[in-house]
Amino acid sequence: MKNCENFRYIEKHRPYRDLTFKFYSDGKLTIIDNGAEEVISPKDLSKGDSMDFYVRRRIDFIKNQLTVSKLKYA
């Protein structure tokens, strides 16, 4: 069963995209540009606040997965 965490983010600088980040429990990631209704990759993010948001959420997600694994096998 795949669990999914969804986060919505609206860029503070141009191009002001409305993005949805979906982090799946198996490590998969989907980024949706809600305005254009298309899936984008992390390399398509601007180098500013949206990339920072993605990196911080990804790190939090990885830390949580490691904690769950550690508790499961401890």
N, C-alpha and C positions, 0 to 999 in steps of 0.2 A: 504494500500500500504506500503510495507516494503522498507525503504531506507537502503542503505548499504554503509559504509565507509570502503575502503580497504587500508591497509598499508602493504608494503613489508619491510622485515627486514632480513639482513644477519648477522648471529652471528659473533662476532669478535674473539671468542675463540672456541676451539674444542667443539662440532663436526662440526662447521661451516655450520650450516643448513641455507637454504634459505627459509624463512617463509613468508606466507601471512596471515595477520590478517583481518578478516571480522567482523565488528561490525554492527549489524542490529538495526534498530530503535526500534524494540520490545524487545531489551535487549539480544538477542541471539548473540553468538559468535562462529565463526568457525576459527580454526587455521589450515592452510595447510602447510605441509612440501613439498615444491615444488620439491626437489630432489628425495624424495621417493614417491611422488605423493600420500600422504595419509593424512588424517585428524588426528590431535593430540589434546590432551586436555591441558589445562594450567598446570596441574601437570606434564606433560611430558617435560616442558621447563626446561632448565638448570637454576640453581639458580643465574646465572650471568646477563649478559646484556640483553638477550632475555626476562627474567622474568621482569626485570626493565622496558624494553620497553613496555611490555604488561600492567603492572600495571599503568604506566604513561598514556598510551593511554586510558585505561579503566576509569581512574579517569577523564580525559578530556571529554570522552564520557558521563559519568554520569553528570558532571557539565553542559554540553551543553543541555542534556535532561531536567535537572532541570530548566535551564534558559528558555527553550522553554515552559515548563509547567507553569512556573511562569508568563510569558508574556501572555500566552493563557488564564489563569484564573484570571488575575489581573484586 
